[in-house]
C-alpha cells in the first residue's frame, strides 16, 4: 500500500502531532508513504527530524489553483493507493485534483466540532470526492451525519498519544519558573476565541481571591495573547498569570500542575487534555464536543458548563479542596488513556479505514 498524506497546518498543533504519529507508526509497519505539507510550516521541520519523506506546497487556500495543479502532478507521479487529506484545506485541493482526473481514493479527516458548511464545495469534498471520512470523535461523526453524510462512510478514530514519560514535578516547575509552594493551575492551547481562555482568566480571578498562592499558567500563543494580558490586568491578577508561550513537548511541563483546565467552547476531542491525563494531572474540562468522550465526569475528571466562569471556578476549587479524590481520578484517567488512546490503536484503526476504502 502507498499512502500520500496532505496537511496545510502552519503551526504545530494537535492535528499536526497526529499526522506525525500516524506517519511514524505506518513507517514502522512498513507502509510506503509520502507527505506533502505546507511550505514553511512547523510540520516540515518535524518530518525532517523524523526522517520521513515529504515535499512542500504553498497550500494557500482550498482553491489555490497552483497547489491543486502541483498536487495533481504529484498524484500522477506517485500513484498512491490512498490520498489522506488531514484538514479541510487539503481536502478541497485533493477534491480539485480528483475532479480533474486524479482517481486515487481520498480519505478525509474531520477534527472540528462545528457543522459542515452547506455549500457546493463542501458537497463536492465530503459527498463526492472523499471515499471515507475519519472523524476524531463520536460527536464529530454525529455532526457529519446531521449534515447529510451517510453514516456508513464515516469512521471514528480517536487521537493517540505516546506513553507518557513525564518530567518530575520539580523539573516541570523549574522549566515554568514556578515555586514548589504555589498552587499551580494550567491550560494549554492556541489563544483563539473557541478555546475559551477568557472564561478561565475570569474564573481564576475568583479562585485567586480564595487561594492567594494560586498561579495560572497559560501555555500557548495566538492572536488573543495581548487581549488576555489586558484582561488579567483589568482583573488585577496579572502578577499571578503566567503566559508560558509555546511548549513543543507538553509532558515537560504538565506534570508540574496541581490541576489542568480545558475551557474550550467547542472541541472535536482535545489532544492536550489527553496528554494531561496521561501525566496523571487532575483535569477539569468543558462539557462540549468530543470532550465528554475523554473525561467521564466524576470518574476520570470533572466537567463544567462551557463559557461559564463561575462554573469553572467552582469545579477547580472543588478539586483543590479534595486533593486525594483528585489524585484518585488522575490515576484512573491515566489508565483510561493508556487503554483507549494509544498511538498503536490509532495507527491500526487508520489502517483498517484504508483497507475498507480499497475494498480489502
PyMOL commands that set and color helices and strands:
alter all, ss='L'
color gray80, all
select helices_A, chain A and resi 14-28+42-50+65-78+88-99+120-129+138-146+151-153+169-176+193-195+197-210+225-234+238-240+250-252+254-256+271-278+291-293+309-321+323-340+343-357
alter helices_A, ss='H'
color red, helices_A
select strands_A, chain A and resi 2-7+32-38+54-57+82-85+105-110+130-135+154-156+183-188+214-219+241-245+259-262+283-286+302-304
alter strands_A, ss='S'
color yellow, strands_A
deselect
rebuild
show_as cartoon
